[in-house]
């Protein structure tokens, strides 16, 4: 349904989207007044230190503490000395996983993970050499006499 035409002599309807014409002699706004900065709390330097990157405040922060898998990797690798090398295999796996996690998240413990992998690999290699050596000793000491 359309609107009826305005009666004769009535002003035309106003356009709601017409630009607004402000007067040229309108006084300008005063400059902004900011409150003075708060004094720092006792014992804190001013300005307060930022926990994250000031250039990228939305980047996730480094998780606190040392990676638990890195600690477990080192413990399992050293436990392989006592338990015939079997925990060292778990230490190698945990160390590789911990190295990837610490690189991705930036958490502490990368060195522990590397040490766990290295010690675990050495212990597993020594246990394999020991087994090969024992097989060689047993096979060379067996007598094949047909008496």
C-alpha positions, 0 to 999 in steps of 0.5 A: 500500500502506498502513502497518499500524496501530500495535500496542496501547499504542504511541505515535501516529506523530509529525507531521513538519509539526507546529510546533516549540515552542521554550522561552520561557526560551531566551537571545537571540542576541548582537548581530552583530559586524561587522569594522572597515572596511578602510583605503582604499588609498593615494591613494584617498578613503574610501569608494571612488567608485561607477562606476554609479548607487547606486540602480540598480546593474544599469543598464548603464554608459556606454561609454568614449570618444567614439562612432566614428560621430560622429567619422566623421560630422564627418570625412566632412562636412568631406571633402565640401569637398574631394571635391565634397560626396559624402562629406557625404551619408555624413556626414549619415547617419553623424551621424544614426545617431551621434546616436541611439546617443549618446542611447541609450547615453549615450556621448560625441560627441553634439556631434560628430554634430550638427556633422557633420550640420549641416556636411554639410547646409550643404555639400550645400546649397551644392553643389546651389546651385552645380549649379543656378547652373551650369545657369542660366549654361550655359543663358543663355549658349547662343545659339539663333541660326538663321543 
